[in-house]
Amino acid sequence: MRLMAQMAMVMNLDKCIGCHTCSVTCKQAWTNRTGTEYVWFNNVETRPGQGYPRGYEDQEKWKGGWKLNRKGRLGLKGGGRLQSLGTIFFNPKMPAMGDYYEPWTYDYSTLTDAPAQQHTPVARPKSLITGKNINIAWSANWDDDLGGSIEHGHKDVMLKNIADKVKFEFEQTFMFYLPRICEHCLNPSCAASCPSGAIYKRAEDGIVLVDQDRCRGWRKCVSGCPYKKIYFNHKTGKAEKCTFCFPRIEVGLPTVCAETCVGRLRYIGLMLYDADKVLEAASTTDDHDLYEAQRSVFLDPNDPVVMREAEAAGIPRDWVLAAQRSPIWALINTFKVALPLHPEYRTMPMVWYIPPLSPVVDIVRDTGHDAEDGENLFAAIEALRIPIEYLAELFTAGDVAPVDAVLRRLAAMRSYMREINMGRPADESLAEAVGMTGVEIQDMFRLLAIAKYDERYVIPPAHAEQAHALEELATECSLDFDGGPGMGGSGPFGEGSGAPTPIAVENFQMLRERQTSDTVVESEDRQYRQGRTNLLNWDGRGTPEGLFPQNGNKIPGQPGSGSAGSAGSAGSAQDDSPEERQ
């Protein structure tokens, strides 16, 4: 047994109202920079729908995730090292900008600066990539509320096996919202696809991150991720992805998307798992068995043997206690109502979902029957195959039985608690029908319906002895760097070099610059003059953009930039640009 800890998330889809608050706050916190205009670490999809990017679930086309070879061994679906090397300069299995959408803004100056006139001026949409006028034809939220479903609905990859049973008529179809972030998988195919080894999984909490210094922009991770939650920053030439808000997690705070969620549908907690079983579980032959195989990897934090192994593995005691209180463990293994997204990709995802009961309830209600009655709901679940089969394609590789069991438990909880709230005696037969007790039903109801902040987010903060290595609590001193004593400051080259700006602070500064500027161009220009340039990626020839202030301009809060600008101009004159050298 090799015991490890993993931060995980569960989302209750019945509580998602599709407001996109999570997406907007994540956008402002993490992807408010130039080069990430099209990037949404968090997005909310309407299902049925094509998703973002379009058709990302079609692995026959994109070749993401893992597969079993003829010998039953696990291998990348996109091919091994030789195949990857052969396509390292041209990757045909990567989505194009059109699959994501070309980001745009509007020519607001036409409205704000227009003189008085008879006709109201119109702000044209302009591309944030080229700056030219564009016609908007797609976006990350194009399928919202089944918009355009009659024309585009049949393109949903998950409908290919049940398309003949689904009619895209508004009075007959069903829909629900599916928020998505990076899955922070136990067996991440993005990390295995990276030729530079830039993607790594943190040993302490399992969060998957990209080392920006090691990334060389090969983009193999983009095609390797089956969920298409790794993006390419065309400005920096680096890959970027959801960070699970690790600066917040390190101090015990939930992710931005969870903190701002209007429906309170997200749960965050710690899971303990056996790392030695991950490969075996991911190599399960039958796709329908992958769900249970992943559940078998998780370890019971209340087991004395597991507690001893956790201590031996160096996991702090308060982390074990947090794992015992984890809502993730309760929803996945105690109540068994959470399911993984596309287990057939064999990446062992760690963002799970409680499937929505609402499509079933809505249809029962629309027929004029009591939508809270257990018998009616059970009968509807049995007869209404379309939503269940669609949910099975999403969460259990097409196996209907686990989805059916989850929906029955949710329906039993709904009816059981209705009886109690109406002042009638609890119907224990409802709990027994789904293999639960009345006490378990009430515990599940409390967690899903009325759980407080500290019950939904059980996040153990990093220890004080680890604070020197954290992003937000950095206390590194010069003794940690080459040269040791005598460097005389907080940075690697003495006091003058300073300490790195914490990620949260840096992103806040970028957001403030963008919000206080009059135009997008001005914001981008100011941002790059004030932003950091990674000298490790500079070959010393020429002057990359952002290294020096532009000639004749000044950086706010700093002395005149004439000398720096002159130095930049001199450097540009002495060394040809990359385009000229070519």
Secondary structure, DSSP 8 states (H G I E B T S, - for coil): --EEEEEEEEEEGGG-----HHHHHHHHHH--STT-TT--SSEEEEESS-TTTTTTT-HHHH--SEEE-TTS-EEETT--HHHHHHTSS--TTS--HHHH---EEE-THHHHS--S-SS-----EEETTT-SB------TTTTGGGTTHHHHGGG-GGGTTTGGG----TTT---EEEEE-----SS-HHHHH-TT--EEE-TTT--EEE-TTT-----HHHHH-TT--EEEETTTTEEEE--TTHHHHTTT---HHHHT-TT--EEEEEEEEEGGGHHHHHT-SSGGGHHHHHHHHEE-TT-HHHHHHHHHTT--HHHHHHHHT-HHHIIIIIS---EES-GGG-S--SEEEE---HHHHHHHHHTTS-TT-HHHHHHHHHH-HHHHHHHHHHHSTT-HHHHHHHHHHHHHHHHHHHHHHTT----HHHHHHTT--HHHHHHHHIIIII--HHHHB------GGGGGGSSSS----GGGSTT-TT--SSBTTBGGG-----HHHHHHHHHHHHHH-SSHHHHHHHHHHHS---GGG--SSS--TTSS--TT---TTS---HHHHHHHHHHHHHS--HHHH-
